[in-house]
Amino acid sequence: MNTQENMSEIQHWDRIALQGEDRFANVFSFKDYLVKQDLVWRKIHQMAFGLCGDLTGQRVLDLGCGRGYATMFLAQLGAQVTSIDISPEMVAVTLDRAKRAGCADRVSGAVGTLPTIASELDEPFDLVFAGAVLHHLPNFEEDMALLHRITRTGGRLIAYDPYSSSIFDFARSHLPYTGKHRSENEAPLNASHYQCIRTLYSGIEMHMFAAFTAMERLLMTNSESLWKVLSLLDKLLIGLTDDAFCWHAVCVATKRN
């Protein structure tokens, strides 16, 4: 990413950080956070954080910390969290959130790109958590190799990101929807990106969300019973068409060597 593109990204996320529309501003527990989410994002976050388990005493990197929700929840799970972001305003919001949540002693922040910050780290992480971040990496293979290097053997990567498929790529580009904060340089991940992770980490567990669960974003039913039906239909669809109708994915990869 050249300097001009980098500045564009920083300015974009600084603007988001400074907006006064944060409906989670006074939310300090994962339970309350989920209550304020729509059903789709509630399920994605439940899955991602459910994969974390007990993090007591573990060193965790919150990659692209944003407004610090993940940082706060990871610290509440017992982790010592290093929160990084290219946006100084986002890191400032994260550190303030950690202070107000009473977990500032378990959180440290750093501003910069992944290559810059990785070069300054002296210990590997037990977990790299990347919430809707990997699809922003400017040099995916090189950046993933860095993440692999700073993860200890036996450590994990947990990430969730939009998934590339023709129907949903069209929707992302042309249709308005709630919470749309697309930057100029992001692009949904596809099978080749996950193959890169699979190769580096010697394996990956994928949890895909496909066209049927995407309907909930349009219907906004907030119905758990309907979600179970849509999830079952998703599994059948993925079984028949692989990733052709996938719109989002949660992955967990463990570093074997």
Residue pairs with C-beta under 8 A, 6 or more apart in sequence:
1 9
1 113
1 138
1 139
1 185
5 138
5 184
5 185
6 86
6 113
8 183
8 184
8 185
9 86
9 136
9 183
9 184
9 185
10 86
10 87
10 88
12 183
12 184
13 66
13 85
13 86
13 87
13 89
13 90
13 183
14 87
14 88
14 89
14 90
16 87
16 90
16 181
17 66
17 67
17 87
17 89
17 90
17 92
17 93
18 89
22 67
23 36
24 33
24 36
24 67
24 69
27 33
27 36
27 69
28 72
28 100
28 101
28 102
29 76
30 49
30 73
30 76
33 45
33 69
33 73
34 42
34 45
34 46
37 45
38 178
38 216
38 217
38 220
38 222
39 216
39 220
39 221
39 222
39 223
39 224
39 227
40 209
40 213
40 214
40 216
40 217
43 209
43 213
43 227
44 160
44 209
44 248
44 250
47 160
47 207
47 250
48 129
48 131
48 158
48 159
48 160
48 250
49 73
49 77
51 158
51 250
51 252
52 74
52 77
52 127
52 129
52 158
53 77
54 77
54 78
55 74
55 77
55 78
55 79
55 126
55 127
56 77
56 78
56 79
57 78
57 80
58 78
58 79
58 80
58 126
58 127
59 79
59 80
59 82
59 123
59 124
59 125
59 126
59 127
60 74
60 79
60 80
60 81
60 82
60 125
60 126
60 127
60 128
60 129
61 81
61 82
61 84
61 125
61 127
61 128
61 129
61 150
62 70
62 71
62 74
62 81
62 82
62 83
62 84
62 94
62 129
62 131
63 84
63 114
63 128
63 129
63 130
63 133
63 147
64 84
64 85
64 86
64 130
64 131
64 132
64 133
64 136
65 71
65 83
65 84
65 85
65 90
65 91
65 94
65 109
66 85
66 90
66 94
66 131
67 90
67 93
67 94
67 97
68 83
68 90
68 93
68 94
68 95
68 96
68 97
68 98
69 97
70 129
70 131
71 81
71 83
71 94
71 97
71 98
71 107
72 97
72 98
72 101
72 103
74 81
74 127
74 129
75 81
75 98
75 101
75 103
75 106
75 107
76 101
76 103
79 106
79 127
80 106
81 106
81 107
81 108
82 108
82 109
82 110
82 125
83 91
83 94
83 95
83 98
83 107
83 108
83 109
83 110
84 91
84 109
84 110
84 111
84 112
84 114
84 117
85 91
85 94
85 109
85 111
86 111
86 112
86 113
87 111
88 111
91 109
91 110
91 111
92 109
94 107
94 109
95 104
95 107
95 109
98 104
98 106
98 107
110 117
110 120
114 137
114 143
114 146
114 147
115 142
115 143
115 146
118 146
118 149
118 150
121 150
124 150
124 151
124 152
124 155
125 150
125 151
125 152
125 155
126 151
126 152
126 155
126 156
127 151
127 155
127 156
127 157
127 158
128 147
128 150
128 151
128 155
128 156
128 157
128 158
128 159
129 158
129 159
130 147
130 157
130 158
130 159
130 160
130 161
131 159
131 160
132 160
132 161
132 162
133 159
133 161
134 140
134 144
134 159
134 161
134 189
134 193
135 161
135 162
135 186
135 187
135 188
135 189
136 183
136 185
136 186
137 143
137 144
138 185
140 193
140 196
141 196
144 196
144 197
144 200
145 200
147 157
148 200
148 201
148 255
151 157
151 255
152 255
153 255
153 256
153 257
154 254
154 255
155 254
155 255
156 252
156 253
156 254
156 255
157 197
157 201
157 251
157 252
157 253
157 254
157 255
158 250
158 251
158 252
159 250
159 251
160 248
160 249
160 250
160 251
161 188
161 189
161 248
161 249
162 168
162 172
162 188
162 189
162 247
162 248
163 188
163 189
163 190
163 208
163 209
163 243
163 246
163 247
163 248
163 249
164 187
164 188
164 189
164 190
165 243
165 244
165 245
165 246
165 247
167 211
167 245
168 188
168 214
168 246
168 247
169 188
171 177
172 182
172 188
177 217
189 249
190 243
191 243
194 204
194 206
194 249
194 251
197 204
197 251
197 253
198 204
198 253
200 253
201 253
201 254
201 255
201 256
202 254
202 255
202 256
202 257
203 253
203 254
203 256
204 251
204 252
204 253
205 251
205 252
205 253
206 249
206 250
206 251
207 249
207 250
207 251
208 234
208 238
208 243
208 246
208 248
208 249
209 234
209 246
209 247
209 248
209 249
210 234
210 237
210 238
210 245
210 246
210 247
211 234
211 237
211 245
211 247
212 230
212 231
212 233
212 234
212 237
213 227
213 230
213 231
213 234
214 247
215 230
216 226
216 227
216 230
219 226
237 245
238 245
238 246
